[in-house]
Amino acid sequence: MKAYIFPGQGAQFSGMGKELYENQEAKALFEQANEIIGFRISDIMFSGSDEELKQTKVTQPAIFLHSVILAKSLKEGFQPDMVAGHSLGEFSALVAASALSFEDGLRLVIARANAMQRACELQPSTMAAILGLADDVVERICSQIEDVVVPANYNCPGQLVISGSLAGIDIACQQLTEAGAKRALKLNVGGAFHSPLMEPAKVELQSAIENTLIAAPRCPIYQNVDPQHPTTDPAQIKANLITQLTGAVRWTQTIEQMLANGADEFVEVGPGNVLQGLVKKVSRAVSTSAATFVV
């Protein structure tokens, strides 16, 4: 069974999607996106600086566009038995699987990026990668800290990203290092994504999600907040998308569940190859590849 997986924020690079633009259908989608967004995001994607690509209003729609347009241009066609996306990538997965229209997906991603940016500005906060420590140890230590600090991204065994207030992250990094973490590395991010500090963004985005038409996808989607229960139910998909902003990205559990349900081939659709590496950390035996497209 073939699983298609879609990357999230951090996968961007200058030049992303440039080769896709040579395909006429892809070119039309890029130009449509430029009109919806109100600036030529394609120019920034193809030749912008790293700093330009790091802007929240650029990063999230850029990764979404690269992933979705690539999915529509695949050599073998898009033939999923199951799909999943890491954080932002969940929106790409839903569009690729025909649950969301291209336009509605892009508008939701733009609204999400803006809502998250505003939430970040309300309270300084950050994230940190914890390496080489069992998930339950990280969970226990975070739960005992008075400041806001929670497990946010379960990326693969031995790699868990925590999210919270500046003080909470500092305390957690110290305590997790003392508990035996190989590294506790603060990340260069704008805020505490996938934590209670994103509640303002969740409230802001909830009505946008509820008022957007979501159809049953062509295959089950394994969503970040509840990967043990893959779904094709539009109401459940909406509820999980809303919860996602303050809930954890359970990527390790996503891959484990996909494997348990028969996935034997994972295709990463979008910029970079980070997700292929994370899949291999869960199972070295499974086949992974990057999506290829028709020019």
VEXRO-640865 format. One record per residue: residue number from 1; residue in one letter; x, y, z of N, C-alpha, C, CB in turn. Coordinates in steps of 0.02 Angstrom, whole numbers. Atoms other than C-alpha are relative to their C-alpha. Glycine has a CB too. Layout:
! residues N
     i   aa      n.u      n.v      n.w     ca.u     ca.v     ca.w      c.u      c.v      c.w     cb.u     cb.v     cb.w
   NUM    A        X        Y        Z        X        Y        Z        X        Y        Z        X        Y        Z
...
! end
This chain:
! residues 295
     i   aa      n.u      n.v      n.w     ca.u     ca.v     ca.w      c.u      c.v      c.w     cb.u     cb.v     cb.w
     1    M       42      -60        0        0        0        0       44       62        0      -48        1       61
     2    K      -40      -60        9       62      172      -46      -26       57       43        1       21      -75
     3    A       17      -57      -42       64      315       80       36       62      -27       20      -13       74
     4    Y      -29      -64       20       92      494       23        3       45       61      -41       33      -58
     5    I       -9      -42      -59      163      611      154       25       69      -21       51      -33       50
     6    F       -9      -69       21      174      801      148       35       40       55      -68       33      -18
     7    P      -40      -34      -51      305      909      237      -31       65       26       68       16      -27
     8    G       24      -61      -31      277     1058      351       53       54        0      -22      -14       71
     9    Q      -44      -58       -3      363     1220      396       72      -20       15      -25       50       53
    10    G      -71       16       -8      553     1216      385       29      -35      -60        9      -42       61
    11    A      -23       37       59      561     1120      221       16       46      -59      -52      -51      -21
    12    Q       -7      -47       55      570     1277      114       73       11      -20      -32       66       18
    13    F      -67      -19       24      721     1322        6       -8       43      -62       44      -63      -15
    14    S        2      -43       59      759     1452     -128        7      -43      -63       56       53        3
    15    G        2       41       61      719     1379     -299      -55      -51        0       66      -34      -11
    16    M       53       51       -6      576     1270     -236      -56       11      -51      -29        0       72
    17    G       56       -3       47      448     1232     -371       17       28      -68      -54       39       28
    18    K      -17      -34       62      544     1318     -511       -8      -46      -61       72       26        4
    19    E        6       47       56      553     1163     -621      -73      -17      -16       39      -65       15
    20    L       71       15       10      368     1131     -595      -33       52      -45      -36       -2       67
    21    Y       31      -57       36      328     1301     -673        2      -11      -75       36       65       18
    22    E       -5       14       71      378     1231     -843      -60      -40      -25       64      -38      -16
    23    N       61       36       17      221     1122     -839      -58       50       -5      -15      -56       52
    24    Q       52      -51       12       74     1222     -910      -54        1       54      -32      -11      -68
    25    E       51        3      -53      -54     1160     -783       27       28       65      -25      -73       10
    26    A      -31      -24      -61       67     1194     -641        9       76       -3       68      -33       10
    27    K       -9      -72        9      106     1368     -710      -65       37       14       26       17      -71
    28    A       65      -31      -10      -79     1410     -711      -18        2       75      -55      -37      -39
    29    L       14        2      -72      -95     1357     -528       43       50       38       10      -71       27
    30    F      -43      -50      -33       54     1462     -475      -27       71      -12       73       -5      -27
    31    E       26      -67       15      -20     1614     -563      -66       13       36       -9        9      -77
    32    Q       62       -7      -39     -189     1583     -483       16       15       73      -43      -65       -6
    33    A      -21      -11      -69     -102     1575     -314       26       71       10       54      -51       21
    34    N      -26      -69       -4      -12     1740     -347      -57       50        6       44       16      -61
    35    E       58      -45       -2     -181     1823     -377      -36       -4       67      -49      -17      -57
    36    I       35        9      -64     -262     1749     -221       39       31       57      -11      -75       15
    37    I      -42      -25      -55     -114     1795     -109       10       76       -4       68      -35       -2
    38    G       -8      -72        7      -94     1970     -181       71       23      -11      -28       34       59
    39    F      -69      -16       20       92     1962     -218       28      -62      -35       45       20       62
    40    R      -27       55       40      203     1853     -329       41      -46       45       42       27      -59
    41    I      -35       47      -44      244     1716     -206       44      -47      -42      -51      -41       41
    42    S      -40       44       43      308     1612     -353       71       28      -10      -34      -11      -68
    43    D      -67      -31        9      451     1738     -379       43      -11       62       -7       75      -15
    44    I      -38       10      -62      502     1722     -196       20      -73        6      -42       22       63
    45    M      -16       71       -2      493     1533     -206       59      -17      -46      -61      -42      -18
    46    F      -50       19       51      600     1524     -363       68       33       10      -27       16      -69
    47    S      -64      -36       -4      732     1655     -323        7       44       61        8       42      -62
    48    G       -4      -42      -60      699     1734     -153       57      -22       47      -66       -2       38
    49    S      -52       16      -50      825     1741      -10      -29      -44       55       31       65       30
    50    D       23       40      -57      817     1627      141      -42       42       48       60      -31       38
    51    E       37      -45      -45      759     1777      243      -71       13      -25       37       67        8
    52    E       67      -11       28      615     1812      124      -43      -62        8        6       19      -75
    53    L       38       63       -5      563     1629      126      -19      -16       72       41      -56      -28
    54    K       14       13      -71      565     1628      318      -61       39       25       60       17       42
    55    Q       58      -39      -22      424     1757      328      -61      -46        3      -13       60      -48
    56    T       57       46       -9      270     1668      396      -50        5      -56      -34       15       67
    57    K       49       -9       54      159     1743      261       22      -32      -65      -14       75      -11
    58    V      -28       32       59      275     1664      132        9      -75       11       67       32      -19
    59    T      -21       69      -12      335     1502      212      -57      -50       -8       30       -6       69
    60    Q       54       50       -1      170     1414      242      -33       -8      -68      -51       19       52
    61    P       30       10       67       85     1451       74       51      -27      -51      -29       65      -25
    62    A      -50       24       48      250     1418      -18        7      -76        3       68       33       13
    63    I       -6       73       -8      268     1242       53      -64      -34      -23       15      -18       74
    64    F       64       27       23       83     1209       25       -3       -2      -76      -58       43       28
    65    L        4       -3       73       94     1265     -157       46      -51      -33       17       69      -24
    66    H      -47       47       28      249     1163     -194      -27      -71        6       69        5       36
    67    S       24       68      -12      171     1006     -118      -61      -16      -42      -17       -8       74
    68    V       63       13       34       -2     1022     -195       10       -2      -76      -53       53       18
    69    I      -10       -2       73       56     1070     -370       42      -60      -22       35       66      -21
    70    L      -39       60       15      185      929     -365      -46      -61       -2       56       -9       52
    71    A       46       57       -2       48      805     -316      -43       -3      -64      -46        5       61
    72    K       42       -3       60      -54      862     -467       41      -14      -63      -33       68       -6
    73    S      -44        7       58       98      838     -582       39      -66        0       48       58       -4
    74    L      -40       61       -8      160      665     -530        1      -43      -63      -27      -41       58
    75    K       -9       44       59      229      550     -665      -50      -57        1       71      -27       -2
    76    E       42       60       -3      131      401     -603      -73       18       17       27      -48       52
    77    G       66      -20      -23      -23      505     -559       -2       -5       76      -55      -42      -32
    78    F        5        1      -73      -80      528     -380      -47      -56       19      -26       68       28
    79    Q       39       60      -15     -139      357     -321       12      -22       72       18      -57      -50
    80    P      -13       15      -71     -142      355     -131      -46      -53       29       -6       63       41
    81    D       41       43      -43     -201      218      -16      -12       33       67       34      -69        9
    82    M        7      -38      -62     -175      336      130       44       62       -6       21      -43       63
    83    V      -39      -62        1     -109      513      160        8       27       71      -33       54      -46
    84    A      -11      -37      -63      -38      617      303       45       59      -15       31      -46       55
    85    G      -43      -58        7       46      785      323       24       22       68      -36       57      -35
    86    H      -30      -23      -63      162      854      456      -20       73       12       78       -7       -1
    87    S       23      -67      -18       74     1005      535      -32       34      -61       59       42       27
    88    L       24      -33       60       49     1125      388      -14      -50      -57       52       52      -24
    89    G        8       49       53       68      974      273      -67      -36       -1       53      -51        5
    90    E       67       31       -3     -102      910      331      -47       34      -50      -28        4       71
    91    F       42      -36       48     -183     1046      224       18      -20      -71        8       77        9
    92    S      -22       24       66      -79      994       73      -29      -69      -14       78       -2       -4
    93    A       26       68        8     -132      813      100      -74        1      -16       13      -41       63
    94    L       73       -3       11     -316      860      106      -17       25      -70      -32       45       53
    95    V       12      -24       68     -307      958      -57       19      -54      -51       40       66      -14
    96    A      -23       52       46     -207      821     -144      -50      -58       -2       69      -26       21
    97    A       47       55       -5     -336      693      -85      -72       21      -16        3      -30       69
    98    S       65      -25       25     -481      799     -154      -51       14       54      -28      -49      -48
    99    A       47      -19      -53     -557      843       16      -11       75        1       26      -24       68
   100    L        2      -73        2     -520     1028       -7       16       23      -71       50       32       51
   101    S      -19      -28       64     -517     1132     -166       67       36        6      -55       49      -27
   102    F      -63      -35        0     -352     1212     -215       -7       70       30       28        5      -72
   103    E       11      -69      -23     -422     1387     -184      -15        3       75      -57       34      -40
   104    D       19        0      -71     -502     1347      -16       59      -21       43      -59      -47       12
   105    G      -59       22      -37     -345     1255       42       49       57        8       33      -59      -33
   106    L      -48      -55       -2     -235     1403       -2      -25       56       47       12       28      -70
   107    R       27      -53      -43     -351     1527       84        4      -20       74      -74       15      -19
   108    L       -6       23      -70     -353     1421      243       73        4       24      -27      -72        7
   109    V      -71       -2      -19     -163     1409      242       22       72       13       44      -32      -56
   110    I      -16      -71      -11     -148     1598      224      -30       24       66      -27       44      -59
   111    A       32      -19      -63     -273     1624      366       37      -30       59      -74      -22        0
   112    R      -37       35      -53     -178     1497      472       67       35       14       12      -74      -19
   113    A      -64      -34       -9      -10     1582      442       -8       67       35       34       10      -69
   114    N       11      -66      -30      -80     1753      487      -22       -6       73      -52       40      -40
   115    A       24       10      -69     -169     1689      642       57      -22       46      -56      -53        1
   116    M      -57       23      -40      -12     1600      703       49       58       13       36      -58      -35
   117    Q      -45      -58       -8       93     1757      673      -26       47       55        7       38      -66
   118    R       28      -45      -51      -27     1862      778        5      -31       70      -74       15      -17
   119    A       -6       34      -65      -27     1732      917       72        4       26      -22      -74       -5
   120    C      -71       -5      -20      164     1735      918       16       70       27       45      -15      -60
   121    E      -14      -69      -21      163     1924      938      -31       16       68      -26       49      -52
   122    L       33      -12      -65       47     1915     1090       44      -18       59      -65      -39        3
   123    Q      -43       22      -55      174     1822     1196       63      -32      -28      -38      -50       46
   124    P      -62       31       22      358     1786     1164        4      -73       23       62       40       26
   125    S       -1       72      -16      381     1598     1157       44      -35      -51      -72      -30        0
   126    T      -46       34       46      485     1465     1071       -9      -75        5       73       18       16
   127    M        2       73        1      520     1280     1042       71      -26        8      -33      -28      -65
   128    A      -67       30       -6      665     1160     1075       -4      -74      -19       28        8       72
   129    A       -4       70       18      716      992     1004       37      -39       54       36       -9      -69
   130    I      -30       42      -51      752      858     1133       19      -67      -32      -50      -12       61
   131    L      -25       59       34      861      717     1069       25      -52       50       57       19      -48
   132    G      -28       55      -38      898      546     1143      -33      -14       67       71       13       12
   133    L       36       12      -62      766      539     1279      -68      -32      -16       -9       66       42
   134    A       64       33       12      612      428     1291      -58       50        6      -11      -58       49
   135    D       57      -46        1      446      515     1255      -31        8       69      -52      -24      -49
   136    D       34       -4      -64      373      471     1425       40       40       51      -14      -70       27
   137    V      -41      -41      -46      520      552     1516      -10       74      -16       75      -19       -7
   138    V       12      -70       21      498      713     1415      -69       22       24        7        8      -77
   139    E       68      -17      -20      311      711     1448       -4       12       76      -49      -56      -21
   140    R        4       -6      -74      334      685     1636       34       64       24       34      -61       33
   141    I      -37      -60      -23      463      824     1657      -38       64      -21       72        1      -29
   142    C       38      -59       22      362      948     1553      -62       11       44      -21       -7      -73
   143    S       62       -6      -39      206      911     1655       12       28       70      -34      -67        6
   144    Q      -16      -23      -67      296      957     1816       24       73        3       52      -44       31
   145    I      -24      -70        3      351     1131     1758      -60       47        2       42       12      -64
   146    E       57      -45       -9      238     1275     1811      -13       43      -61       12       44       61
   147    D        9      -39       61      269     1381     1656      -28      -45      -56       67       32      -22
   148    V       27       39       56      187     1329     1491       57      -33      -38      -41       46      -47
   149    V      -47       39       42      291     1191     1410      -30      -69      -11       72       -4       34
   150    V       34       63       17      220     1041     1318       37      -35      -58      -74       12      -20
   151    P      -25       35       60      276      904     1196      -42       23      -60       -4      -78       10
   152    A       35      -28       58      233      974     1024        6      -42      -63       26       69      -14
   153    N      -11       40       61      310      868      885       34      -66       19       42       39      -51
   154    Y      -30       66       -9      337      681      908       26      -21      -69      -53      -53       29
   155    N      -24        7       69      449      672      754       21      -71      -17       58       46      -11
   156    C      -22       69        9      528      500      774       25      -24       68       55       -7      -57
   157    P      -26       23      -64      591      388      915       65       36       18       11      -76       -1
   158    G      -60      -35      -22      717      489     1014        5       73      -23       60      -35      -23
   159    Q        1      -71       21      669      657      938      -69       30       13       19        8      -75
   160    L       63      -30      -19      533      758     1022       11       75        8      -29      -32       65
   161    V       -6      -73       -5      509      946     1002      -50       24       52      -13       35      -69
   162    I       44      -29      -51      439     1041     1151      -14       73      -17       32       -6       71
   163    S       24      -65       19      347     1206     1144      -27       36       61      -55       -5      -55
   164    G       26      -36      -58      308     1343     1270       27       70        9       13      -39       62
   165    S      -25      -67      -16      351     1506     1355       76        0        1      -29       25       68
   166    L      -73       -4        0      530     1568     1351       28      -29       65       24       74       -8
   167    A      -23       26      -65      551     1531     1537      -11      -75        5      -36       37       57
   168    G       16       71       -3      466     1362     1523       48      -42      -40      -70      -12      -24
   169    I      -47       37       43      579     1307     1380       69       -2       32        3       32      -70
   170    D      -66       -2      -33      736     1363     1474        3      -51       57       15       71       27
   171    I        2       46      -57      686     1265     1630       -1      -72      -25      -62       13       45
   172    A        7       68       26      636     1112     1528       66      -24      -30      -56       -2      -53
   173    C      -64       20       32      799     1110     1428       51      -20       53       28       57      -44
   174    Q      -47       15      -54      899     1114     1590      -17      -67       33        0       56       52
   175    Q       21       61      -34      797      977     1673        5      -62      -44      -71        8       26
   176    L       -3       57       46      791      866     1519       73      -20      -14      -35       17      -66
   177    T      -72       15        7      980      880     1497       24      -39       61       41       65      -10
   178    E      -19       34      -62     1003      830     1679      -29      -71        3      -25       40       61
   179    A       33       66        0      884      683     1647       32      -48      -52      -75        8      -15
   180    G      -35       44       46      999      617     1509       -9       14      -74      -20      -67       13
   181    A        7      -16       71      949      702     1346       68       12      -31      -45       63       -9
   182    K      -63      -11       35     1091      698     1219        8       73      -19        4      -44      -62
   183    R        0      -71       17     1043      873     1163      -67       30       17       17       12      -75
   184    A       61      -40       -8      916     1006     1207       13       65      -36      -18       12       78
   185    L      -19      -53       46      924     1128     1063      -59       47      -13       26      -29      -65
   186    K       53      -49       14      820     1287     1058       -2       15      -75       11       65       40
   187    L        8       -9       72      749     1315      884      -12       73      -18      -59      -42      -25
   188    N        9      -68       25      748     1473      780      -70        6      -32       55       19      -51
   189    V       69       -6       24      559     1488      768      -34       60       33      -40      -66       16
   190    G       32      -61      -22      437     1629      794      -44       -7       62      -41       27      -53
   191    G       45        7      -57      334     1553      933      -10      -73       20      -66       31      -14
   192    A       13       66      -28      266     1405     1029      -57      -35      -37      -18        5       76
   193    F       50       34       40      175     1311      892      -22      -65       34       27      -13      -71
   194    H       28       62      -28       63     1164      941        4       -2       76       37      -60      -29
   195    S        3       -6      -73       47     1225     1121      -61       41       19       66       31       28
   196    P       57      -42      -21      -87     1311     1226        8       74      -17      -10       -7       75
   197    L      -11      -70       18       -6     1477     1178      -26       17      -70       75       16        4
   198    M       31      -11       67      -82     1455     1004      -76        4        4       20      -56      -47
   199    E       73       -4       -8     -259     1465     1077      -31       58      -38      -17        5       74
   200    P       30      -55       39     -290     1639     1001       -4      -16      -75       41       64        9
   201    A        1       20       71     -244     1569      829      -54      -52      -13       69      -27      -21
   202    K       51       52        6     -357     1419      857      -70       31       -4        4      -49       59
   203    V       66      -34       -1     -505     1532      899      -11       37      -65       -4       49       60
   204    E        5      -39       62     -468     1642      748      -12      -44      -61       63       41      -10
   205    L        4       43       59     -452     1497      627      -62      -45        0       62      -43       -5
   206    Q       56       48       -7     -598     1394      693      -58       17      -47      -25       -1       72
   207    S       57      -18       42     -734     1492      603       17       -8      -74      -23       72       14
   208    A      -21        8       70     -634     1491      440       -5      -73      -21       71       27      -11
   209    I        3       72       16     -618     1301      447      -73      -24       -2       40      -40       53
   210    E       70       22       -3     -800     1277      497      -40       23      -60      -33       25       64
   211    N       37      -28       57     -858     1385      351       28      -20      -68       -1       75        5
   212    T      -30       24       62     -751     1296      221      -28      -68      -17       77       -2        5
   213    L       26       64       22     -821     1153      118       56      -52        0      -32        5      -70
   214    I      -46       57        1     -726      992      157      -40      -62      -17       37       -8       69
   215    A       34       61       23     -778      835       64       38      -60       27       -3       -2      -78
   216    A      -34       62      -19     -734      654       99       61       -9      -45      -48      -62       -4
   217    P      -59       11       42     -554      626       39       -4      -68      -36       64        4       42
   218    R        2       61       41     -519      489      -89       31      -60       36       35       11      -66
   219    C      -29       54      -41     -427      388       44        3       25       72       71      -23      -27
   220    P       -5      -24      -70     -408      393      234       58       48       10        7      -60       48
   221    I      -54      -45      -20     -307      536      307       15      -14       74      -20       76      -10
   222    Y      -24       11      -68     -203      507      464       19       68       27       61      -51        2
   223    Q      -10      -69      -22     -215      672      557       44        4       62      -67       33       15
   224    N      -51      -10      -51      -85      742      675      -22      -15       71       26       69       -3
   225    V       21        4      -70     -189      746      833      -29      -68       19      -50       54       15
   226    D       31       65      -15     -268      572      817       16      -50      -56      -77        8        8
   227    P      -19       43       57     -169      463      695      -23      -72        8       74        1       -8
   228    Q       23       69      -10     -233      301      773      -69      -11      -31       -2      -17       74
   229    H       68        6       29     -404      338      695       -3       37      -67      -54       28       50
   230    P        4      -32       66     -381      377      509      -73        9      -20       38      -42      -54
   231    T       70      -16       13     -538      456      439      -11       25      -71      -24       52       49
   232    T       23      -33       62     -633      507      283      -62       43       15      -16      -53      -55
   233    D       60      -36      -21     -770      596      383       15       76        3      -24      -25       69
   234    P      -14      -71        2     -774      783      342       -7       36       67      -46       33      -50
   235    A       10      -33      -65     -841      833      514       59      -15       47      -66      -24       33
   236    Q      -57       19      -42     -702      737      602       64       34      -24       10      -76        1
   237    I      -58      -34       29     -572      810      483        3       72       24       -1       -3      -77
   238    K        2      -71      -22     -629      987      527       18        6       74      -70       29      -12
   239    A      -14       -2      -73     -626      952      714       74      -10       14      -42      -53       37
   240    N      -71       13      -11     -450      881      703       44       58      -25       20      -64      -35
   241    L      -38      -58       25     -388     1029      599       -1       57       50      -29       24      -68
   242    I        6      -54      -50     -452     1150      732       43      -16       61      -74       10       21
   243    T      -39       21      -59     -373     1050      874       75        2      -14      -20      -71       20
   244    Q      -71        5       19     -208     1039      778       42       60       23        6       -8      -74
   245    L      -40      -60      -15     -154     1218      816       27       -1       72      -41       63      -10
   246    T      -24        4      -69     -141     1185     1003       19      -71       20      -54       27       47
   247    G      -15       70      -15     -120      995      995       67      -21      -29      -55      -44      -27
   248    A      -65       25       21       36      892      967       -3      -32      -69       27      -51       50
   249    V       -9       36       63       97      830      798       28      -69       16       47       39      -51
   250    R      -21       68      -19      104      642      829       25      -37      -62      -59      -39       35
   251    W      -25       27       63      211      599      679       27      -71        9       56       45      -28
   252    T      -23       68      -13      296      446      755      -59      -48       -1       37       -4       68
   253    Q       59       43       -5      125      374      794      -36       -6      -68      -49       28       53
   254    T       30        1       67       63      421      619       33      -54      -43        7       69      -35
   255    I      -36       48       41      199      320      533      -11      -71       27       76       16       -1
   256    E       12       66      -30      178      175      656      -69      -27      -19        6        3       77
   257    Q       68       23       17       -9      169      621       -7      -16      -74      -51       54       20
   258    M        2       14       72       13      179      432       33      -67      -15       36       56      -39
   259    L      -34       65        9      137       34      441      -44      -57       24       67       -1       38
   260    A       44       52      -27       17      -66      550      -59      -14      -46      -25       21       70
   261    N       57        8       45     -120      -35      422       20      -21      -70      -40       65       -3
   262    G      -21       30       63      -15     -103      279       42       42      -46      -59      -18      -37
   263    A      -43      -41       44       89       41      209       68      -34       -9        9       71       30
   264    D      -66       28       12      244      -28      125       42       46      -46       -6      -69      -32
   265    E      -37      -49       41      294      124       20      -22       70       20      -13      -12      -76
   266    F       15      -69      -19      305      306       76       30       47      -52       28       16       71
   267    V      -22      -49       49      316      446      -52       -8       70       29      -40       -6      -68
   268    E        2      -68      -27      362      621       10      -15       48      -57       67       18       35
   269    V       22      -45       53      273      755      -91        9       72       25      -75      -14      -19
   270    G      -13      -69      -21      347      929      -71       75       12        5      -34       15       67
   271    P      -71      -17       -4      511     1017      -38       37      -42       53        9       74       16
   272    G      -42       33      -50      653      926       50      -12      -75        6      -10       31       66
   273    N        6       73      -11      671      748      114       -1      -17       75       57      -36      -34
   274    V       -1       10      -73      652      769      303      -46      -58       20      -22       64       36
   275    L       48       51      -21      499      657      315       23      -71      -17      -68       12      -32
   276    Q      -27       66       17      584      513      224       49      -24       55       36        3      -69
   277    G      -47       17      -54      721      519      357      -36      -20       64       45       58       14
   278    L       38       17      -60      592      517      497      -33      -68       -6      -52       54       15
   279    V       30       66       11      504      367      420       51      -54       12      -29       -5      -72
   280    K      -54       50       -8      669      273      414       20      -10       73       62       21      -41
   281    K      -15        7      -72      694      309      600      -52      -45       34        2       69       34
   282    V       52       44      -27      531      216      632        8      -71      -28      -71       28      -17
   283    S       -9       66       31      563       74      508       53        5      -56      -67      -28      -29
   284    R      -53       -1       51      726       49      412      -19      -41      -61       65      -26       30
   285    A       16       47       53      646      -87      306      -46       28      -54      -31      -62       29
   286    V       51      -23       46      509       15      224       30       42      -57      -53       41       38
   287    S      -22      -38       58      529       93       51      -22       74        6      -28      -31      -65
   288    T       17      -72        1      538      285       44       28       31      -64       29       36       63
   289    S      -24      -35       60      556      402     -105      -29       70       -2      -20      -39      -64
   290    A       26      -67       12      531      580     -162      -44       -2      -63       57       52       -8
   291    A       45       -2       58      389      619     -283       36       29      -61      -63       41       16
   292    T      -28      -26       62      441      646     -464      -58       22      -45       45      -54      -36
   293    F       54      -32       38      343      748     -591       13        1      -75      -11       70       25
   294    V       -4       -6       73      308      768     -776        6       74      -17      -63      -32      -35
   295    V       -8      -70       22      373      929     -856      -46       11      -60       75       16      -18
! end
